[in-house]
Structure formats: C-alpha cells, structure tokens
Amino acid sequence: MLKMDKNRELTEKFNRIFPGGHSNFRVPLEATENRIFVVRAEGSHVWDVDGNEYIDFQGGMGPNLLGHRHPEYVQGLKALLDTSSTCIGSGVLHTPADVELAEKILRHIPCAERVKFCLSGSEAVQMVIRLARAYTGRPYYIRFGGHYHGWFDNILGGMVDPSPSAEPFPLYDPNSDPFDDLCFTKGRGPNSEKESFLLPWNDLDALEATLEKYGEQIAIIHFEAVVVNHFNLLPRPGYLERIRELCTKYGIVMSIDEVITGFRLGLSGAQGRFGVTPDMATFGKALAGGLPFSAVVGKAEIMEQLRDRTVLGPGTFNGYPLGVQAALTTLKILEKDDGGAYREMDRVQKRLEDGLQELAGKHGRLLRIQSERGVFYTAFGIDKDTVLYTEEDLTSRIDIEATLGFWAGMAQEGILVLAGGRWYMSIVHTDEDVEKTLQAADKVMEAL
Ligand SMILES: Cc1ncc(COP(=O)(O)O)c(C=O)c1O
C-alpha cells in the first residue's frame, strides 16, 4: 500500500481551488479524489510528496518520449537558457534554430513541403482546418467517431448519428453515458455542431456514400491514422489508401493528425509507418519532448496561403526559442545512430508486452494487447490475436471491469498507466522497469 498522507492533504486543497484537474474529461471521479503530487522525476520514474516511487507509463499523455530529464535534452535547454531568450515574439525576431528544425521536419515527414509552428495540438488542428477551407472554398470537414483532435467547440466529442435524416452531423446528447461520449460538453457555440460530419471509423461504405452526396462540400478529412485515443484501433488493410484515393478524386485535403503518432511511431510518423502520404498533417506532443510546441506541415500550395496572408495564423508564442530548441534537441536525440533509441524502445516494449501476455495466460485471462511502437493498450476479455479495428470490435468483447480494475490496481502498485489501460513507452524504460512492472502485474491479475 502506498503512503498517501501528504498527497491527500494537497488533494483536498487542490480540489477546493481548482474546479477539476488542469485537463478534464468525463472520467470516473475517484481519480480526482486521489491525486498524486510529483516532486521529482528522472528517466522513467517519478516520486511524489509522500516519497513513493512510480514507474511512469503515462508519458505526460504523450510528450515524454524521452522520459524525464533526458541528459541531452536538459543540456540542450540549458545551452539556450545560458545564452539567449526564451521568447522573442513570433514574427518579430527569429533564431537560426527555426531553420534547422524546419529542415529536419521536411527531411523526415513525407508530406511536409512547408512548416508552420504553433503551441498546442488543438491549435494546429484549427489551423489545418482553416487552411483547407480557404484552399478548397468548402465549408465542412469529416472526422471519425472515437478520434480526438483537441478541445475546441467545433471538434470535441459527439456521437455518430446512426440514421441521419440529411447531413451526418455529430449527435450531442447531454444525457449520454461517458462511455458513449467521453467528450460531451455544454457551452459550445451555436453553429459548431454543424461544421463537421462525424462518420464511423473503418466504414468505407459510410465514407463513400457520404462523399457521393456531399463530396463537393467537404474541405478536409482529418483523422488519427491509428486511433491512439481509442484503444489504438487500427486502420483496416487498404483503408488509408482508399481515403487517399477518395480525397484525390473529390479534391479534398487529406490530413493525418500526428499529434500523438508524430515522432513516436518513428521519425516519419504514422504516414511513414503506413506508407500513405496525406496532403497535410498536425504534430505536437512528442515533437518537443515535453514543452508546448506543435506544427502544421503540408503541401506547398496549401501552406503558401499563409505567406500571401490569404490565411492568418498569428500567435505570440509561435516558434518561441525555448520550444524550438526543445524540438530540435528531441529530434537530434531520436535521429542518433539511425534511430537507435527506437530500436531499444521496441526491444523493451516487446519484453513487457510478452510478459503481460504470459501472465494473462497464467491467470486464465483473455488479454488483447493492441500495440503500436511506443504506445499500447491492455484490453481484457479479448483474445490476444483479435485485431481491433472498430468500436464494435471493442465494445462487443471487452471486459471493462477487468480492464479498469487492472489499471487501478497497477497504480496501487506504483505503476502509472493512463486511464483505460493506455501505456506510453519512452526510450529510457529499462529491463529493470519491465521486471518490476511484471511482478506488480502478476499480483494485480491474481487479485482481479
Ligand atoms: C490526436 C490528437 N490531436 C490533437 C490533440 C490536442 O492536443 P493538445 O492537447 O496539445 O491541444 C490531442 C491531444 O491529446 C490528440 O491526441
């Protein structure tokens, strides 16, 4: 049992002052009653105010691909802090590192012919929608159920309407179960619900039928190539290729949301991993290894609208030197030895996944590990070989109680995994971390 006295005391104060966490979704409230207050972090470990040590698989919700305080990363940031400014006003002054970083992004990302820096993933997504609307002169965009693209009114949550009377706008139901729409929010602008069409993921018939009717009104299709925000649902074989063909056919901008997958799945992101090149893509999270920084990249003819000011993309902190330095240092670390850090992460991740699978067998549990490089899900109740593609694949089989019980039990053992069983790997997780994690998992599965 972890000692929690100081954590509890701070939780009470925190909850009195902050209405919700710094980021909030409709998750079970127990987590907010048991907050953990971190005072130290190193590599793949964090320590709290009560002196508990944790192995961190939460990855700061994605950015911490390098782990905490990676020595070269810290050195890179210090070098800037020792000699120059953290902020010089975007569009006012620039640094040579702007160019060096952009050149690296162009080299690695297949669709990147031009780059624009922003601060958060949410902002990058809004930028890409604006650019696509301006480029095509069309009003609507298509997104898919279960994908997440930030907190703005026009993109957050909603459910797929099973039988839309006309355009397939998202369904918003204030009484929906959080499991149906984790991202429901009140307070949206009145027109935001009618900006996008929300379609089921991996359903080509639905996509083709929608495009047949409304293709000429769609500016952009924006989606996660692997739905990391929802159990890593994979694209069916040929699905991404068909989206590519349909976008070309209807003159729609194809945009992959690489905010999580960018530089996590490899230096060329999901588009490199699946070999399908979109017109645009958004990056964030791991790009700067733990500082706020995002990027929109894409085809020159779309991005050039920013140069002639047909499209505006202002922002005081865009391209701020500390963020640029953080991203540049991150990419230098990841590029080393021809991506050696990724190979080591693959090895450790495989050991961990194999070990968890073996333990599930020992405890007579079905366990599907839905895995991509650097991020995997543990979904109990599903056979290990059943690849999850759709919401139906998941909800018809998953043992929610065991899946959530395992996640909560691991936290009690000092193993931090994101809610629902999402594990983020870093390049600094070790064999020792794997051993300790498997010992904890053995205990937790025994008690499930
Ligand atoms: C795929 C994806 N796109 C966009 C965002 C929004 O990024 P941010 O939280 O930095 O605004 C997220 C955040 O989780 C994400 O996972």
The ligand as an ORCA input file, in Angstrom:
! r2SCAN-3c Opt
* xyz 0 1
  C      -4.545     13.168    -31.847
  C      -4.633     14.451    -31.068
  N      -4.837     15.595    -31.711
  C      -4.898     16.780    -31.053
  C      -4.773     16.833    -29.682
  C      -4.841     18.137    -28.960
  O      -3.583     18.480    -28.496
  P      -3.396     19.472    -27.236
  O      -3.907     18.765    -26.044
  O      -1.923     19.735    -27.217
  O      -4.175     20.702    -27.553
  C      -4.562     15.650    -28.968
  C      -4.420     15.655    -27.504
  O      -4.480     14.660    -26.833
  C      -4.503     14.423    -29.677
  O      -4.322     13.252    -29.038
*
